[in-house]
């Protein structure tokens, strides 16, 4: 009997680590992360744990489920030396690790790509926009990566995060 219980617990733990267990998070609230040095903000669900900020202050990462869920919101100064927004969009479209199932084509200053990463079979969602603020031109990126079992949760979470991912000035 003890062996059966141990086997069941090990199986459950392995599935949890692999991301096969449906998200246990319900009834969560939203918190706000504001980056004062880069003048942007984002709301994120309370089941995510905020990581340490980068040394250059360009943003934050957030995780859940032992790192199986990863979210980041970053901003960096944009120069044409790094390529145009069109080049970045094409780079994302041609990324061999991305199997793209949705794309919101580049408008004047933003785009979205989403799908599945081939390397880990996780869902990814990436929004990139250009900001012309008082402290210079910056490129802002919201990136999410999560197991497919979390799709229902992130179908609720992503619209809130998208609406809140904006400049603060």
C-alpha positions as CSV (number, residue, x, y, z in Angstrom):
1,X,0.0,0.0,0.0
2,X,2.8,2.4,0.9
3,X,4.5,1.7,-2.5
4,X,1.3,2.5,-4.3
5,X,1.0,5.8,-2.5
6,X,4.6,6.7,-3.1
7,X,4.2,5.9,-6.8
8,X,1.1,8.0,-7.1
9,X,2.7,11.0,-5.3
10,X,5.8,10.7,-7.5
11,X,3.6,10.6,-10.6
12,X,1.7,13.7,-9.5
13,X,4.9,15.6,-8.7
14,X,6.4,14.7,-12.1
15,X,3.2,15.9,-13.9
16,X,3.2,19.1,-11.9
17,X,6.8,19.8,-12.8
18,X,6.1,19.0,-16.4
19,X,3.2,21.5,-16.4
20,X,0.5,18.9,-17.1
21,X,-1.5,19.8,-14.1
22,X,-4.2,22.5,-14.8
23,X,-3.5,25.8,-13.2
24,X,-4.6,25.8,-9.6
25,X,-4.9,29.6,-9.5
26,X,-8.4,30.9,-9.2
27,X,-9.6,34.1,-7.5
28,X,-6.3,35.9,-8.0
29,X,-5.9,39.6,-7.9
30,X,-3.8,41.9,-10.0
31,X,-0.7,43.8,-8.8
32,X,1.1,46.6,-10.6
33,X,4.7,46.8,-11.5
34,X,5.8,50.4,-12.4
35,X,9.3,51.0,-13.8
36,X,10.0,54.6,-12.9
37,X,13.3,54.8,-14.6
38,X,11.9,53.7,-18.0
39,X,8.4,55.1,-17.5
40,X,6.2,52.1,-18.1
41,X,3.9,49.8,-16.2
42,X,2.1,46.5,-16.3
43,X,-0.4,44.7,-14.2
44,X,0.3,41.0,-13.4
45,X,-1.7,38.3,-11.6
46,X,-0.9,37.7,-8.0
47,X,0.0,34.1,-8.6
48,X,3.2,35.3,-10.3
49,X,6.2,35.9,-8.2
50,X,8.2,39.0,-9.2
51,X,11.9,38.4,-9.7
52,X,14.8,40.7,-9.1
53,X,15.2,43.6,-11.3
54,X,18.0,43.8,-13.8
55,X,21.2,45.8,-13.0
56,X,20.4,48.3,-15.7
57,X,16.8,48.8,-14.5
58,X,15.2,47.8,-17.8
59,X,12.4,45.6,-16.4
60,X,11.3,42.6,-14.4
61,X,10.6,39.0,-14.8
62,X,7.8,37.0,-13.1
63,X,7.5,33.2,-12.6
64,X,5.1,30.6,-11.3
65,X,5.0,26.8,-10.9
66,X,8.7,26.5,-10.2
67,X,9.6,28.5,-13.3
68,X,7.4,26.6,-15.8
69,X,5.5,29.9,-16.2
70,X,7.7,32.9,-17.2
71,X,6.7,36.5,-17.9
72,X,8.8,39.5,-18.5
73,X,8.2,43.2,-19.1
74,X,11.2,45.1,-20.3
75,X,12.2,48.4,-22.0
76,X,15.4,49.3,-23.7
77,X,16.6,52.4,-25.5
78,X,16.0,52.0,-29.2
79,X,18.5,53.0,-31.8
80,X,18.5,52.3,-35.5
81,X,21.8,50.6,-35.1
82,X,19.8,47.7,-33.7
83,X,17.5,47.5,-36.7
84,X,14.1,48.9,-37.4
85,X,10.8,47.7,-36.0
86,X,10.2,46.0,-39.3
87,X,13.4,44.1,-38.9
88,X,12.5,43.0,-35.4
89,X,9.1,41.9,-36.6
90,X,10.6,39.8,-39.4
91,X,13.2,38.4,-37.0
92,X,10.4,37.1,-34.7
93,X,8.4,35.8,-37.7
94,X,11.4,33.9,-38.9
95,X,12.6,32.6,-35.5
96,X,13.0,28.8,-36.1
97,X,12.0,28.1,-32.5
98,X,8.6,29.8,-32.9
99,X,5.7,27.9,-34.4
100,X,3.5,31.0,-34.9
101,X,-0.3,30.6,-34.8
102,X,-1.2,34.2,-34.4
103,X,0.4,37.4,-35.5
104,X,-0.8,41.0,-35.3
105,X,1.1,42.6,-38.2
106,X,3.4,45.6,-37.5
107,X,1.4,48.8,-37.5
108,X,3.1,52.1,-37.1
109,X,4.7,51.2,-33.7
110,X,3.7,47.8,-32.4
111,X,3.2,44.1,-33.2
112,X,2.3,40.8,-31.6
113,X,3.4,37.2,-32.3
114,X,2.1,34.1,-30.5
115,X,2.2,30.4,-30.8
116,X,4.3,27.4,-29.5
117,X,8.0,27.2,-29.0
118,X,9.4,24.1,-30.6
119,X,12.2,23.7,-28.1
120,X,10.0,23.2,-25.1
121,X,6.4,22.9,-26.4
122,X,5.2,25.9,-24.4
123,X,2.9,28.6,-25.5
124,X,4.5,32.0,-26.0
125,X,3.0,35.4,-26.5
126,X,5.1,38.5,-27.4
127,X,4.0,42.1,-27.7
128,X,6.6,44.7,-28.8
129,X,5.9,48.4,-29.1
130,X,7.9,51.6,-29.7
131,X,7.6,54.4,-27.2
132,X,8.6,58.0,-27.9
133,X,8.7,59.5,-24.4
134,X,10.3,62.3,-22.6
135,X,13.4,60.1,-21.9
136,X,14.0,59.0,-25.5
137,X,12.8,56.4,-27.8
138,X,12.4,53.0,-26.2
139,X,11.3,49.5,-27.3
140,X,9.0,47.8,-24.8
141,X,8.5,44.0,-24.8
142,X,6.0,41.9,-22.9
143,X,6.9,38.2,-23.2
144,X,5.0,35.3,-21.7
145,X,5.8,31.6,-21.8
146,X,3.7,28.9,-20.2
147,X,2.6,25.2,-20.4
148,X,-0.4,24.5,-22.6
149,X,-2.3,23.3,-19.5
150,X,-2.3,27.0,-18.4
151,X,-4.0,28.2,-21.5
152,X,-7.4,28.8,-19.8
153,X,-5.8,30.9,-17.1
154,X,-3.7,33.0,-19.5
155,X,-6.7,33.5,-21.8
156,X,-8.1,35.5,-18.9
157,X,-4.8,37.1,-17.9
158,X,-3.3,38.2,-21.2
159,X,-6.0,40.8,-22.1
160,X,-5.6,42.5,-18.7
161,X,-1.8,42.5,-19.0
162,X,-2.0,43.9,-22.6
163,X,-4.3,46.8,-21.6
164,X,-2.1,47.7,-18.7
165,X,1.3,47.4,-20.5
166,X,1.8,51.1,-21.3
167,X,3.8,54.2,-20.8
168,X,3.4,56.1,-17.5
169,X,4.2,59.6,-18.7
